[in-house]
Amino acid sequence: MIEVRLASQLGYCSGVSQAIEQAIEYGDEPRTGMAYSLGTVAHNEHVVELLRNHGVQPISLDEMRDRSRVIITAHGAPPEIYERIEHQHCAFLDCTCPIVLKVQERVVELESHGYDVVIFGDPDHQEIKGLVGWARGKVKFVGDFNALFTLGQDHRSLGLGQRVGVVSQTTSVPEMYRDFIATLVGHHLDESPEVRIFNTICPIVATRVKDTRKLAGEVDMMFVVGSKESANTRNLERVCRQTITQARAPWAVNLVQNEDQVGKALSDWYVENDMSSPKVGVTAGTSTPIEVVEKVVAKLKYLGFAA
């Protein structure tokens, strides 16, 4: 039999849980027709299907029509989205995560006081696009640690002014943000006498990263349950690959969306290893339903027992 160990924190974070509950209630309102989320309320296929069953359909901004009922997702939106909603006379529900809202408020504060804004995160992520919009042209840099360098590994010129404010995407890995800040301060802020750095990473995300890293150091292989579209889930996978002893092996760290993907990973383990009873760790992204995690765990235990 295999030994399955679970991360101490699983299931939705509070922001995702609140957004899903609000969206379900909004979609279930009688005699109001379909509701449309501008993107997915949370980055998980099971959540998307759940909300569809409650009358909530994800769409792109271009698909929004006049007088639609629309939902701002947990990741937030830039001000021009709100302006367009008002222009098209749409009813709307704002499900922006409270922690994301605080970062938006921080960016607005920095912009209003004349700070150049630096944002650590994925430029293509919905949350970051919202933050850039709220900064209203004051963002000088958006990206990760590697984006601070040119292809020739020289330090990229950022053109920062006298006053600089730094924030992070809420789902970032704390250690990666610290490395980014160290390089930013050491090589890019010589002419910026005033620098304000804010820890805007979600505390729940930070705790889950820490918990996952600890668990990965104690097992032979890890299963990260969640969607490939979820930044938080991908970051947990990255943490596992940095931590687990045999992470370079393809079977050592597995990002799975459901229990059907468990069998292949375990088969690879048994083919490549003489050990018949691996220690298996399970963690999950903050947008992954606990029911999906439980099914993955049950499948692991079933296959492990059968083996």
N, C-alpha and C positions, 0 to 999 in steps of 0.2 A: 504493500500500500504506500502511496505517496503521502507526504505530510503537507497540508495546506495551511499557510499562515496568512492572516488578513491584516491589512493596514488598520490602524486604530480608528481612522476616520474615513467613512465611506458615505455615498449618497450625495444629494444636492447640497451646494452651499446655500446660504440664506437668500442671496440675491436671485439665484436661479429658481429656487423654490417659490419665492414670492412672485416672480414674473410668470411662472407657469400657472400658479393659482389664479392670478389676475386675468391672464389670457383665457383660461378655461371659463371663468365667470363671464367675461366679456363675450366669448363666442357662444355661450349658452343662453344669452339674453333672448327671450322669445320675440318672434315677429320682427326681427331686425336684419335678417339676412346674414350672409357670410361676412366674416371679419378677415382682414388681410394683414399679416405681419410683414414689415419691410425687412425681409431677410428672415432667418430662423430665430425664434424667440431665444433659444439656446442651441448650441452646436451639438446636437445629438439626434440621430435618426429616429430613435424611439420617442423622443419628445415631439419631434415633428409629426409623427404618426398619431400620437396621443392627441395633439391639438387639432389635427385634421378631423378626428372623430368628434371634436367639440366645436366644429365650424370655423376653425382658424386655418387659413391657407397662406403659406409664405409666398411672397411675390417680390419682384424687383421694383425699384422706384419708378421705372418707366412704365410699369404695368398698372400703376395706381390711377384710378379714374375719379372724376369729380364726384363728391358726396359719398365716397366709399367710407367704410368703417375700417380704420387702420390701427396698427399696433407698432409702437416703437419698441424694439427688442431690448433685452437685458444689457446689450452691449452699448446702447446709447446711440445718438445721432447728432450730426452737426446742426447749427441753427438754420441753415438753408432748408433742411428737411421740414422743420416746423413751419417755416415761412411758406413752403409749397403746400403743406397740408392746409394751412389757413387759406391760401389763395384758391385751392380747389374745394373749399368748403367741406372738408372731410371731418367726420367725428373721429376722435382718436383716443387711444389709451396709451399712456407712457409707462412702460415696464422697465425703464432704465434702472440698473442695479444701483442701490444707494451709494455704494462705494465708488462706482464709476461717476455718479453725479458729483461726489466730493472732488474727484480729480478734475472734472469739467469746471467746477467752481474755482479750483486752484489755478487752472490755466487762465480763466477769465480774469482773476485777480492779478496774475503776473502780467498779462497783456495790458490791463488798464493802468498799471504802474510803470509801463515802459520797459519791461524785461524782454530780452530775447529768450525764446522758449526752446528747450531741448527735450525731446521725448524719446525715451528708450522703449522700443517695442517693434512690432511688425507693421510696416507702413501700409500693408494691404488689409490689415484687420479692421473690422467695423468699429471697434472701440477707438482705435488710433485715428481713424478718419474723422470720428466725432470730435476728438480732442483738437485735432488740427483746425477743424472748422471753428471751434470756440476760441481758439487763439487769434483768429481773424488776422492772419498774415504775419504774425510775430514768430512763427516757428522757423528756426534756423536749421534744425536737424531732426530727422526722424530715422531711427534705425537701431541696430544692435551693435555689439562690440566690434564685429568685423567691418561694419560700415564706417568706422572711424579711420580706416586705412584705405589707400588707393590699391590698385592691382599690384603695384610695385612695392607694397608694404610700407609706403611712406605715410606719415600722418596727414590725413585729409584736411584741407583748409575749410574751417567752418564759418569764418567771418563773424564771430561773436563780438558783441559790443561790450559796454562797460558794466551792464547789469544782466545777469543770466539766471534763469530758473530752470531746474531739471526735475522732470517727473517720469514715472514709469507706467507702462501698461499694467493693469491690476493683476494680470495672470502671469507675470514674469517670475523667473526663478531668482530668489534674492541674491544668491552668490554671483549670478551673471550680471545683475544690476550693479553689485558692488565692484566687480571687475571693470565694468563700463565706466563707472564714476571715477575710479582710480586713474584710468587712462585719460579720461576727459579732463580731470583736474591737473594731471601731471603734464599734459602736452598741449592742451587747447585753450587754457584759460589764463595765460600769462598777462594778457592785457585786460582782463575782466576783474576789477577790484572787488566787485560784489557778486557773490554766487550763492544762490539758495537751492539746496537739494532737499527733495521731499521723498519720503518713503511712502509711495502710493500703491504698493503691492497689497492685495487683499490678505488680511491676516489668516483667513481660512486656507487660502492657496499656499501661503508660506508654511503653515503648519503641516499641510498635506505633503509638500515637497520634503520637508524635514523627516516626516514619518516614513515616506516612501524610500528615502535614501537609507535610513536605518534598516528598514525591512530588507531592502535589496542586498545589504551587506551581510545578511544572515541566511540567505537561501541560495539554491543552485540555479533557479530560473524564476522569472517574474512574468506575471500577466497584468497588463495595464488595460483596464476595461473602459472603453469610450470611443468617441468618434475621431477619425483622422482630421476632421474639420475643427476640432476643439484645440485651441492653443494650450490650454491647461493640460489636456491629456497628452499632447505631443511633448510638452515639457517634462511631464512625469516619465514618459518613455525615455527621454534624453537623460534624465537623472539616473534611471535604472542602468542605462548603458554605460554611464560614467562610473557606476558603483559596483555592480555585480561582478564577481570574480571572473566569470567566463563570458563577459558581455560581447566579445567579438564573435562568438559563435552565433549563428542565425537563430538557434532555438533558445538562446538564453533569455532574451527579452521579447515579449510578444504583445503587440497592441491588438486587442480583439474587440469587435463590436458586439458580439453575442456568443452564446455557448456553442454554436455550430462551428466556430473557428478554433475551438480548443483541441480537438482530436489531432489535427495535423501537427500542431506544435509538440504535443506529447509524443506522437509517433517519431518525430525527428529526434527527440531526446533519447528514446529507447534504442533507436538505430545507432546513434553516435556515442552512446555511453554504456559502460558496463554496469553503472549503478542502476539498480532496479527500483530504488525508492528515493527519488529526488525530493528535496525540500522546495516547495513552490510558494512564492509570495503573490498576493493579489492586492492591487490598488486600483483606484478608479478616478477619472476626472470629476470635477465638481458639477458637471452637467449630465452625469451618467445616473440613470434611475437605479435605486438600490435593488429593485427587482431583477434587473439585468445582471448585476453583480452576483446576486444570489444564485441565478441560473448558471452562471459561469463556474461558481464554486461547486455547485452540485454536480456539474458535468465533470469537473476535475476529479472530484472524489469518486464518482462512479467509474470513470475510466481508470483511475489509479488503482481502485480496488480490483477491477476486471483484469488489469495487467498483472 
